[in-house]
Amino acid sequence: MNTFFDVNFWRSATTVVSLFVFIGILFWAYSPKHKAEFDEAALLPFQNDKESS
């Protein structure tokens, strides 16, 4: 039996890859160099309120 194609190996590999992707997204989202861009995007819902007043 070939253990490389064992379903438990693929489940474990998928879990590890998903963990690294999640950690990468966290680093990207909380990196200081993106803060200004995210602050600007956070104000987009209120942009129309300023124009109508």
Secondary structure, DSSP 8 states (H G I E B T S, - for coil): --GGG-HHHHHHHHHHHHHHHHHHHHHHHT-GGGHHHHHHHHTGGGHHHHHH-
